[in-house]
Amino acid sequence: MPAIQHVHPILVHFPIVLIYMLAVIDIAALAGSNAVTMRSGVGTISTFVAVGAGLFAIVTWFFGGMALDYAEATGFSSEIAEIHESLGTVSAFAFLTWGAIRLALWARNRKLGTLALAIPAVEIAGAALITVTGYYGGQLVYGLGVNVAKAAVGG
């Protein structure tokens, strides 16, 4: 079992990939005139990718809080960590909410008409949000070395 502070970096890639994949699926569906709010093949796949992104985001956010608590217990403090934590909180709850909305739309099994353009637009905004959140997470690990064991250098 990995140490508790290492679970967040293991999980974090799932919501990132899922939200990017969701945007691509829904842009392709829109281009092909497929409604992602219907109980069709593409609608079902898209909906459950959205739900998966939301669930993974919440679990990742939870373990991110534990990783930050661990780092702070060892004396770490940084404005970058606070920014990353805030963005992670917004991302996690936004993706969970979006997954719930998408599930409700799928359950209704109706086309949205011209409002269908809003679906990939929201997901592109979500992809931008997760990119910025990930940037600050990368600064913590690669810039500040938070919760990362230092490798021995030399012979």
N, C-alpha and C positions, 0 to 999 in steps of 0.2 A: 504494500500500500504506500503510495507516495505521501510525503510530508504534506500537511494541510496547506502550507503556503505555496505548494507546487500544483495544487489541483486547479486553481484559477488559470494559470498559463496552459494547462492541458486542455481545459474546456473552451477557452476563449475563441478558439478558431472555428468552432461549430456555428455560433450565431453570426460570425463575420461571413463565413462562406454561405450560410443559408440566406442571409439578407441580400447579398450580391446575386446569388442564384435566383432568388425570388424576383428581383428586378429584371433580370435577363429573361426569365420564363414569361413574365407578364408583358414585357415589351414585345417579345416574339409573338405572344398570344394576341396582343392588340394589333400588331402588324398583320397577322393572319385572320383577323376578324373573329377570334375565338373569345367567348366570354369567360373570364376566370371566376365569375360569381355563380356559374352554373355547375350542376353535378355531372359535368362531363369529365373526360379523362384529364384534360389540361386544367380544368377548374378544380378538380379534386387534388391533383398533384400540387398546384399552386397554393391552394388553401392549406394543405397539410405542411407544406414547406413554411408558410407564414406562421402556423401554429408552432411548428418545431423551432423556428427562429425565436419566437417569444418565450417558449419554455426553456430553451438553452440559454437565452439571455438572462433570465431570472436566476437560474442555477449558477451561472457564471458570475453574476453580480453578487450573489450570496457568498460564494467562495472568494471573490475579490475583496469583500469586506473582511473576511477572515485573514487573507494574506496581508492586507494593510494593517490589521490589528497586530499580527505577528511582527511585521517590520517595525511598527511603532513601539512595540514592547522591547525591541532591541535598541531603541534610541533613534530610529529614523524619523525624519520630519522633512516635508518638502511641499512647496506650493504646487508643484507638478502633480504630486499624489492627490492633492485636494481637487485639482482640476479634473484629473482622470476619474476620481471617484464620483464627482458630480456628473460628468458626462456619462459615465457608466450607469449611474442611477437613472438618468433621463432615458438613455438608450434602452435599458432593460424594461422599464415600465412602458415606454412607447412601443416597443416590439411586442410585449405581452398584450397590450391593448389592441395593436394592429392585428395580431393573431386572432383575438376574440372577435373583432369586427369582421375579419375575413371569414371566420367560421360562421358567424351569423348571416352574412351575405350568401354564403354557400348553402346554408340550411334553407334560406328563402327560395333559392333556385330560380332567380330572375336576372335578366340582363339589366344593366344599368344605363344603357344608351350612351349619350354623350358624357355622362359622368364616369364612364369607364376609363377615360383619360386620366382621372385623378388617381387611380390605383397605382400605375407605374410611377407617377409623379411623387406620390407619398413614399414609395419604395426607393426611388432615387435619392430623395431627401434623407431617408433612413440609412442608405449606403454612405452618404456624405457624413452623416452623424457618426456612424461606426468607424469611418476612416479617421476622423479627427480624434475620437476616443482612443483608437488604436495607436495613433501617433503619440499621444501622451503616455500610453502604456509602454510603448517602445522606448520612450525617453527614460522611464523609470528603470527598465531592465538594462538597456544598452548604454544609456548615458550615466545613470546613477548606480547601477548594479544592485538594485533592490531584490532581496531574497534569492540572489544568485551566488552560488559558491565560487570563489575565486580559484581559477586553475593555477596550478604551480607552473612557474615559468623557469626554464633553464634545465640544466642537467642534473 
